[in-house]
C-alpha cells in the first residue's frame, strides 16, 4: 500500500518497545512501510531496527513528560508521516482509595494527554494533505467502568470517545483522513506486570492482535475489536443494568489483584 504520491508509507509508533506496539512495528515493516519507533528503552528499539529491512528512525523519549510529547512532534513533523499509531500506556490495579496518586496522574499524562496532543497535531497535518491514518490503541475498557482498575478504564474511555467523535467530524468534512480505535480485551503483553496484577483469564496473542488491527485500519474500520468473546461481551453489556455491569467487572478485576 502506498500514499497518494505513490511512495511507501511512513509509520510513527509510540510504545514500540514491547507488546502490541512492537508487533505492529514488525508487521508494518513486513508490509514495506518505513518506521519511526518511539519508546524509553533504546535497546528494544535497536532490536527492531536490526530485524527489519525498511528504514527505521529511533526516538528515545518518555512521553509521561508533556514537553517531550511536543518535542516528538517537532522532531517528526517534517518526516511526511502517513500513519500515527498511539500505543504507549499503562494501567494500575487496586482500590481507588489505596492506589498511588502520583502514579495515576502519570497514567493520565501518558494515556490521555500524550494521545490527545499527538492525535490533534498530526490530524491537522493529515487534513492539510487530505490523507493519513491514525490508530489509537484503546481497549474494551473504553466502553466500561472499571472497579479495581478505575483510572485506566477512565483514560481508555476518554481516548475511545475522542476517537469516535473525530471520526464523525472527518466523515462530515468528507475527509480522506481515517481514524480508528483498537479495543481489545486482555492481550499477552507486559501490561499486568507493570500494573501489578496477575492474569487469570485467557489472553489474546499480541502478534495476532497487531496484524488484525492494522488490516482493519487499512479498511477504514472505526472500532476494531479482536476476538469473538470480547465482541460478544461488549454487545451483551449494552443490555444489562449499569450496576450489574459494575459488579461483573469488579469480580473480573479482583481475580487479577494479588492484594489491595
VEXLOPA-892698 format. One record per residue: residue in one letter; x, y, z of N, C-alpha, C in turn; residue number from 1. Coordinates in steps of 0.02 Angstrom, whole numbers, plus 50000, padded with zeros to 5 digits. Layout:
BEGIN
PALO aa   nxx   nyy   nzz  caxx  cayy  cazz   cxx   cyy   czz   i
PALO  A     X     Y     Z     X     Y     Z     X     Y     Z NUM
...
//
This chain:
BEGIN
PALO aa   nxx   nyy   nzz  caxx  cayy  cazz   cxx   cyy   czz   i
PALO  X 50042 49941 50000 50000 50000 50000 50044 50062 50000   1
PALO  X 50024 50113 49962 50064 50173 49954 50020 50234 49967   2
PALO  X 50052 50291 49979 50015 50353 49986 49996 50380 49918   3
PALO  X 49962 50436 49915 49935 50459 49850 49990 50483 49803   4
PALO  X 50051 50493 49830 50107 50511 49786 50143 50450 49759   5
PALO  X 50118 50391 49777 50149 50330 49753 50208 50308 49794   6
PALO  X 50221 50340 49850 50277 50322 49894 50254 50273 49947   7
PALO  X 50301 50231 49970 50283 50188 50026 50272 50230 50088   8
PALO  X 50231 50206 50133 50210 50247 50190 50262 50247 50246   9
PALO  X 50257 50299 50287 50299 50305 50346 50254 50304 50408  10
PALO  X 50273 50262 50456 50230 50249 50514 50266 50270 50578  11
PALO  X 50233 50310 50620 50258 50327 50686 50220 50287 50738  12
PALO  X 50256 50250 50780 50225 50207 50830 50254 50225 50899  13
PALO  X 50211 50245 50945 50234 50256 51014 50226 50191 51053  14
PALO  X 50265 50185 51106 50262 50123 51145 50283 50063 51103  15
PALO  X 50334 50073 51061 50353 50022 51012 50402 49970 51039  16
PALO  X 50421 49975 51102 50474 49931 51128 50449 49862 51148  17
PALO  X 50383 49854 51155 50358 49789 51177 50284 49781 51158  18
PALO  X 50259 49721 51167 50187 49708 51160 50160 49725 51091  19
PALO  X 50100 49754 51091 50065 49769 51029 50104 49817 50986  20
PALO  X 50135 49868 51018 50173 49917 50980 50231 49886 50942  21
PALO  X 50268 49843 50976 50324 49808 50944 50300 49764 50886  22
PALO  X 50246 49727 50898 50221 49682 50846 50191 49720 50787  23
PALO  X 50163 49779 50800 50140 49821 50746 50199 49846 50704  24
PALO  X 50253 49862 50738 50313 49885 50702 50338 49830 50654  25
PALO  X 50343 49769 50680 50366 49714 50637 50318 49701 50579  26
PALO  X 50253 49705 50592 50205 49691 50539 50205 49747 50487  27
PALO  X 50209 49809 50509 50212 49865 50462 50275 49859 50419  28
PALO  X 50330 49840 50450 50392 49830 50412 50385 49775 50360  29
PALO  X 50350 49721 50379 50340 49666 50332 50298 49687 50272  30
PALO  X 50258 49739 50281 50218 49766 50225 50258 49817 50184  31
PALO  X 50319 49831 50206 50362 49877 50168 50361 49949 50190  32
PALO  X 50330 49964 50247 50325 50034 50269 50384 50053 50314  33
PALO  X 50411 50113 50304 50464 50138 50346 50437 50156 50415  34
PALO  X 50481 50154 50465 50459 50160 50535 50493 50218 50571  35
PALO  X 50455 50250 50615 50483 50291 50668 50458 50260 50732  36
PALO  X 50503 50231 50771 50483 50195 50831 50503 50235 50892  37
PALO  X 50457 50240 50940 50465 50284 50998 50454 50245 51062  38
PALO  X 50500 50251 51108 50493 50219 51174 50550 50244 51218  39
PALO  X 50551 50220 51280 50605 50239 51327 50665 50194 51322  40
PALO  X 50657 50132 51299 50711 50083 51300 50744 50076 51232  41
PALO  X 50802 50108 51226 50837 50109 51162 50854 50039 51136  42
PALO  X 50876 49995 51182 50898 49929 51160 50842 49890 51127  43
PALO  X 50781 49899 51151 50723 49865 51121 50710 49893 51050  44
PALO  X 50717 49958 51042 50706 49989 50977 50761 49970 50928  45
PALO  X 50823 49965 50953 50879 49943 50910 50868 49872 50886  46
PALO  X 50838 49831 50929 50824 49762 50910 50775 49759 50852  47
PALO  X 50724 49802 50854 50676 49805 50799 50713 49825 50735  48
PALO  X 50753 49877 50740 50789 49902 50681 50834 49849 50650  49
PALO  X 50864 49807 50692 50910 49756 50668 50874 49698 50633  50
PALO  X 50809 49692 50642 50773 49635 50617 50728 49650 50556  51
PALO  X 50727 49712 50534 50682 49730 50478 50723 49758 50420  52
PALO  X 50692 49758 50361 50725 49779 50300 50698 49846 50274  53
PALO  X 50673 49887 50319 50649 49953 50299 50688 50006 50338  54
PALO  X 50679 50069 50319 50711 50123 50356 50679 50131 50425  55
PALO  X 50720 50136 50476 50694 50143 50545 50729 50202 50579  56
PALO  X 50689 50248 50602 50714 50304 50643 50695 50291 50715  57
PALO  X 50743 50294 50759 50732 50280 50830 50729 50346 50869  58
PALO  X 50678 50353 50910 50673 50411 50954 50662 50385 51025  59
PALO  X 50710 50398 51068 50706 50377 51138 50681 50436 51179  60
PALO  X 50623 50429 51209 50593 50483 51248 50541 50455 51296  61
PALO  X 50525 50493 51347 50474 50475 51395 50414 50520 51386  62
PALO  X 50360 50492 51359 50301 50532 51343 50258 50547 51405  63
PALO  X 50280 50525 51463 50249 50548 51525 50259 50623 51534  64
PALO  X 50312 50649 51506 50329 50720 51511 50298 50757 51452  65
PALO  X 50252 50802 51467 50213 50834 51414 50258 50870 51364  66
PALO  X 50311 50902 51388 50356 50938 51343 50388 50890 51292  67
PALO  X 50400 50828 51313 50429 50779 51268 50381 50760 51212  68
PALO  X 50317 50763 51226 50266 50747 51175 50269 50800 51119  69
PALO  X 50272 50863 51140 50277 50917 51090 50343 50913 51052  70
PALO  X 50397 50895 51087 50462 50887 51054 50461 50830 51004  71
PALO  X 50426 50777 51020 50419 50721 50973 50387 50745 50908  72
PALO  X 50334 50783 50914 50301 50809 50854 50349 50853 50815  73
PALO  X 50384 50898 50849 50430 50943 50814 50485 50905 50778  74
PALO  X 50507 50849 50808 50560 50809 50777 50537 50771 50716  75
PALO  X 50472 50760 50711 50448 50715 50658 50399 50748 50609  76
PALO  X 50381 50810 50620 50329 50840 50579 50350 50848 50506  77
PALO  X 50416 50850 50494 50440 50857 50425 50458 50790 50393  78
PALO  X 50443 50735 50428 50459 50669 50402 50406 50641 50356  79
PALO  X 50354 50681 50343 50299 50660 50299 50269 50594 50322  80
PALO  X 50248 50593 50385 50218 50533 50414 50148 50522 50384  81
PALO  X 50134 50460 50369 50069 50441 50341 50023 50408 50391  82
PALO  X 50053 50375 50442 50014 50337 50490 50041 50351 50560  83
PALO  X 49996 50371 50605 50013 50380 50675 49979 50324 50715  84
PALO  X 50018 50287 50754 49990 50237 50799 50007 50257 50870  85
PALO  X 49957 50280 50907 49965 50296 50978 49955 50233 51019  86
PALO  X 50009 50208 51049 50005 50145 51084 50032 50148 51156  87
PALO  X 50075 50195 51171 50106 50198 51237 50053 50206 51292  88
PALO  X 50061 50168 51345 50013 50174 51400 50025 50120 51453  89
PALO  X 49993 50128 51511 49998 50078 51564 49937 50082 51609  90
PALO  X 49930 50033 51652 49874 50031 51700 49899 50023 51771  91
PALO  X 49853 50022 51818 49870 50014 51889 49811 49981 51924  92
PALO  X 49822 49920 51948 49769 49885 51984 49765 49910 52056  93
PALO  X 49704 49905 52086 49695 49921 52156 49633 49962 52169  94
PALO  X 49615 49965 52233 49558 50007 52253 49577 50080 52248  95
PALO  X 49530 50122 52227 49545 50192 52213 49571 50229 52274  96
PALO  X 49547 50212 52334 49569 50246 52394 49639 50224 52416  97
PALO  X 49667 50172 52383 49732 50146 52403 49787 50153 52350  98
PALO  X 49767 50163 52287 49818 50167 52235 49856 50233 52240  99
PALO  X 49916 50233 52213 49961 50290 52218 49940 50348 52172 100
PALO  X 49928 50406 52201 49903 50463 52163 49953 50486 52111 101
PALO  X 50017 50489 52129 50068 50511 52081 50068 50466 52020 102
PALO  X 50064 50401 52031 50064 50354 51975 50001 50362 51932 103
PALO  X 49945 50376 51963 49883 50386 51924 49888 50449 51882 104
PALO  X 49917 50502 51909 49925 50564 51870 49973 50553 51811 105
PALO  X 50025 50511 51822 50069 50493 51767 50031 50455 51714 106
PALO  X 49986 50412 51735 49945 50374 51687 49902 50420 51645 107
PALO  X 49873 50470 51677 49832 50519 51641 49875 50557 51591 108
PALO  X 49936 50575 51612 49982 50610 51566 49997 50569 51504 109
PALO  X 50009 50504 51514 50028 50461 51457 49968 50436 51418 110
PALO  X 49918 50409 51454 49861 50377 51421 49813 50427 51389 111
PALO  X 49811 50488 51415 49765 50538 51388 49803 50595 51353 112
PALO  X 49845 50630 51391 49874 50691 51364 49919 50678 51303 113
PALO  X 49961 50626 51307 50005 50611 51250 49965 50593 51188 114
PALO  X 49914 50551 51198 49870 50532 51142 49836 50594 51113 115
PALO  X 49809 50635 51157 49771 50694 51135 49815 50741 51095 116
PALO  X 49873 50755 51121 49918 50803 51087 49940 50777 51019 117
PALO  X 49964 50715 51016 49988 50687 50953 49932 50679 50903 118
PALO  X 49874 50657 50926 49817 50649 50880 49799 50716 50850 119
PALO  X 49795 50768 50891 49775 50834 50866 49826 50862 50817 120
PALO  X 49889 50860 50834 49940 50891 50792 49949 50855 50726 121
PALO  X 49951 50788 50728 49959 50751 50665 49895 50752 50624 122
PALO  X 49837 50753 50657 49774 50758 50621 49771 50822 50580 123
PALO  X 49794 50876 50609 49794 50940 50572 49838 50934 50509 124
PALO  X 49896 50902 50516 49940 50891 50458 49907 50847 50406 125
PALO  X 49877 50792 50430 49844 50745 50384 49787 50778 50346 126
PALO  X 49749 50820 50381 49693 50854 50348 49718 50901 50294 127
PALO  X 49774 50935 50308 49801 50981 50258 49821 50945 50193 128
PALO  X 49848 50885 50200 49867 50848 50139 49812 50799 50117 129
PALO  X 49758 50796 50155 49698 50756 50140 49714 50681 50132 130
PALO  X 49756 50655 50176 49768 50583 50179 49804 50567 50244 131
PALO  X 49797 50505 50265 49831 50483 50326 49786 50439 50369 132
PALO  X 49818 50401 50412 49783 50356 50458 49807 50370 50530 133
PALO  X 49759 50369 50576 49775 50371 50647 49743 50310 50679 134
PALO  X 49783 50271 50715 49758 50214 50752 49773 50225 50826 135
PALO  X 49721 50236 50865 49729 50244 50937 49717 50177 50970 136
PALO  X 49767 50152 51005 49760 50089 51041 49723 50103 51105 137
PALO  X 49660 50085 51105 49616 50097 51162 49609 50031 51201 138
PALO  X 49549 50008 51213 49537 49947 51250 49462 49935 51252 139
PALO  X 49443 49872 51262 49372 49859 51276 49351 49896 51339 140
PALO  X 49400 49913 51381 49386 49953 51441 49357 50021 51424 141
PALO  X 49368 50043 51362 49343 50108 51341 49268 50113 51336 142
PALO  X 49233 50056 51343 49160 50056 51342 49131 50038 51409 143
PALO  X 49173 50033 51461 49151 50009 51526 49178 50054 51581 144
PALO  X 49152 50044 51642 49183 50072 51702 49220 50015 51737 145
PALO  X 49278 50030 51768 49322 49976 51790 49341 49977 51864 146
PALO  X 49299 49954 51908 49320 49948 51978 49383 49907 51984 147
PALO  X 49430 49929 52025 49495 49898 52038 49546 49909 51982 148
PALO  X 49524 49940 51928 49570 49963 51875 49541 50029 51850 149
PALO  X 49519 50070 51897 49474 50126 51885 49503 50181 51840 150
PALO  X 49563 50204 51857 49592 50259 51818 49608 50237 51747 151
PALO  X 49633 50177 51740 49648 50150 51673 49585 50149 51631 152
PALO  X 49531 50121 51657 49468 50119 51619 49446 50189 51600 153
PALO  X 49453 50236 51647 49432 50305 51633 49473 50336 51577 154
PALO  X 49539 50323 51577 49581 50351 51523 49562 50320 51456 155
PALO  X 49546 50256 51455 49528 50225 51392 49459 50246 51368 156
PALO  X 49414 50263 51414 49351 50293 51394 49363 50359 51358 157
PALO  X 49407 50399 51386 49422 50464 51356 49446 50457 51284 158
PALO  X 49496 50414 51274 49526 50408 51207 49478 50374 51158 159
PALO  X 49441 50325 51182 49392 50292 51138 49340 50341 51113 160
PALO  X 49311 50378 51159 49258 50426 51141 49286 50483 51099 161
PALO  X 49347 50505 51114 49378 50557 51073 49387 50533 51001 162
PALO  X 49410 50471 50994 49420 50443 50927 49354 50438 50889 163
PALO  X 49301 50416 50922 49236 50411 50889 49211 50480 50866 164
PALO  X 49221 50530 50908 49198 50597 50890 49237 50625 50830 165
PALO  X 49303 50614 50831 49344 50638 50775 49324 50603 50710 166
PALO  X 49310 50538 50715 49288 50500 50656 49227 50534 50623 167
PALO  X 49178 50553 50664 49118 50583 50636 49132 50651 50606 168
PALO  X 49177 50690 50638 49195 50755 50610 49229 50746 50541 169
PALO  X 49273 50698 50536 49306 50685 50472 49257 50663 50418 170
PALO  X 49209 50621 50439 49158 50597 50393 49116 50655 50366 171
PALO  X 49096 50701 50411 49055 50758 50390 49095 50806 50345 172
PALO  X 49161 50807 50355 49203 50850 50313 49222 50816 50246 173
PALO  X 49199 50753 50239 49216 50713 50180 49292 50709 50170 174
PALO  X 49326 50700 50226 49399 50696 50226 49423 50627 50205 175
PALO  X 49481 50624 50176 49513 50560 50160 49561 50538 50216 176
PALO  X 49557 50571 50273 49595 50550 50332 49552 50501 50371 177
PALO  X 49582 50448 50397 49545 50396 50432 49572 50387 50503 178
PALO  X 49527 50376 50549 49546 50365 50619 49509 50303 50645 179
PALO  X 49545 50264 50684 49517 50201 50710 49535 50193 50784 180
PALO  X 49493 50155 50820 49506 50139 50890 49513 50063 50896 181
PALO  X 49572 50041 50918 49582 49970 50932 49561 49957 51004 182
PALO  X 49512 49912 51012 49482 49899 51078 49484 49825 51095 183
PALO  X 49544 49799 51109 49549 49727 51126 49531 49714 51199 184
PALO  X 49519 49651 51213 49515 49629 51283 49586 49615 51307 185
PALO  X 49595 49570 51355 49662 49554 51380 49708 49529 51325 186
PALO  X 49768 49557 51322 49819 49537 51274 49882 49518 51312 187
PALO  X 49916 49468 51287 49977 49444 51320 50034 49493 51308 188
PALO  X 50044 49540 51354 50098 49590 51349 50127 49600 51419 189
PALO  X 50165 49654 51428 50193 49670 51493 50144 49709 51537 190
PALO  X 50082 49719 51513 50035 49763 51547 50025 49744 51620 191
PALO  X 50011 49680 51633 49995 49660 51702 50055 49666 51749 192
PALO  X 50115 49652 51723 50175 49660 51764 50183 49732 51785 193
PALO  X 50174 49778 51739 50181 49849 51755 50125 49873 51800 194
PALO  X 50065 49846 51790 50007 49868 51828 50002 49833 51896 195
PALO  X 50048 49786 51910 50048 49748 51973 49986 49705 51980 196
PALO  X 49970 49670 51926 49914 49623 51927 49935 49556 51899 197
PALO  X 49891 49506 51906 49904 49439 51882 49847 49416 51838 198
PALO  X 49863 49398 51775 49812 49371 51731 49791 49301 51752 199
PALO  X 49726 49292 51761 49699 49225 51774 49646 49206 51723 200
PALO  X 49646 49243 51668 49600 49229 51613 49640 49226 51548 201
PALO  X 49611 49195 51497 49646 49187 51434 49659 49255 51401 202
PALO  X 49718 49262 51371 49737 49324 51338 49746 49311 51264 203
PALO  X 49734 49364 51224 49746 49360 51153 49820 49366 51138 204
PALO  X 49841 49337 51083 49910 49341 51061 49924 49411 51033 205
PALO  X 49977 49443 51058 49992 49511 51039 50005 49518 50964 206
PALO  X 50041 49471 50935 50057 49475 50864 49994 49470 50822 207
PALO  X 49948 49426 50841 49886 49419 50803 49843 49482 50809 208
PALO  X 49842 49512 50869 49804 49573 50879 49833 49629 50836 209
PALO  X 49899 49634 50834 49932 49687 50795 49914 49681 50721 210
PALO  X 49919 49621 50693 49903 49610 50622 49829 49624 50608 211
PALO  X 49786 49599 50651 49714 49609 50642 49698 49684 50642 212
PALO  X 49728 49720 50690 49713 49792 50696 49735 49831 50635 213
PALO  X 49795 49817 50611 49821 49854 50553 49781 49838 50490 214
PALO  X 49764 49776 50481 49723 49757 50423 49656 49792 50424 215
PALO  X 49625 49796 50482 49561 49830 50488 49568 49905 50480 216
PALO  X 49623 49933 50505 49635 50005 50498 49638 50023 50424 217
PALO  X 49673 49983 50384 49679 49998 50313 49612 49990 50277 218
PALO  X 49564 49956 50308 49497 49950 50280 49450 50004 50309 219
PALO  X 49480 50052 50345 49444 50109 50373 49392 50089 50426 220
PALO  X 49406 50035 50462 49361 50014 50515 49367 50062 50574 221
PALO  X 49311 50084 50600 49312 50131 50656 49331 50097 50722 222
PALO  X 49290 50050 50744 49303 50014 50807 49328 49945 50790 223
PALO  X 49389 49930 50813 49421 49867 50797 49425 49825 50861 224
PALO  X 49387 49770 50862 49384 49727 50922 49405 49656 50902 225
PALO  X 49466 49637 50919 49488 49569 50904 49456 49519 50952 226
PALO  X 49438 49461 50927 49414 49407 50970 49338 49407 50977 227
PALO  X 49308 49350 50963 49235 49344 50966 49208 49354 51036 228
PALO  X 49241 49327 51087 49215 49331 51155 49211 49403 51179 229
PALO  X 49259 49445 51160 49258 49516 51179 49203 49552 51142 230
PALO  X 49197 49538 51077 49141 49567 51038 49074 49550 51071 231
PALO  X 49066 49487 51089 49003 49465 51119 48992 49499 51186 232
PALO  X 49045 49502 51227 49038 49533 51292 49019 49606 51288 233
PALO  X 49049 49643 51242 49031 49714 51234 48960 49722 51209 234
PALO  X 48940 49677 51164 48871 49680 51138 48820 49667 51194 235
PALO  X 48832 49616 51233 48785 49598 51286 48783 49651 51341 236
PALO  X 48840 49685 51351 48843 49736 51404 48794 49793 51391 237
PALO  X 48774 49803 51327 48726 49856 51311 48658 49843 51343 238
PALO  X 48644 49780 51359 48576 49762 51379 48569 49745 51453 239
PALO  X 48623 49755 51491 48619 49741 51563 48624 49806 51602 240
PALO  X 48595 49809 51662 48597 49870 51703 48669 49888 51721 241
PALO  X 48681 49953 51732 48747 49977 51749 48775 49943 51811 242
PALO  X 48732 49935 51862 48757 49907 51925 48779 49834 51916 243
PALO  X 48744 49797 51874 48765 49728 51860 48830 49727 51822 244
PALO  X 48837 49773 51773 48899 49778 51735 48958 49793 51782 245
PALO  X 48947 49838 51829 48999 49856 51877 49019 49796 51920 246
PALO  X 48970 49759 51942 48983 49701 51984 49023 49648 51946 247
PALO  X 49005 49636 51884 49041 49587 51843 49114 49609 51833 248
PALO  X 49123 49673 51816 49191 49699 51805 49232 49697 51869 249
PALO  X 49201 49713 51924 49235 49711 51989 49263 49641 52002 250
PALO  X 49222 49590 51991 49244 49522 52005 49299 49500 51957 251
PALO  X 49294 49521 51894 49347 49504 51845 49413 49535 51867 252
PALO  X 49413 49599 51885 49475 49632 51905 49501 49607 51972 253
PALO  X 49455 49587 52016 49476 49561 52082 49519 49500 52074 254
PALO  X 49505 49459 52023 49543 49398 52011 49614 49414 51988 255
PALO  X 49627 49475 51965 49693 49494 51941 49735 49526 51996 256
PALO  X 49704 49547 52050 49739 49584 52102 49762 49536 52157 257
PALO  X 49827 49527 52167 49850 49483 52220 49829 49506 52290 258
PALO  X 49828 49573 52299 49804 49603 52361 49794 49677 52350 259
PALO  X 49753 49708 52391 49743 49780 52387 49779 49815 52443 260
//
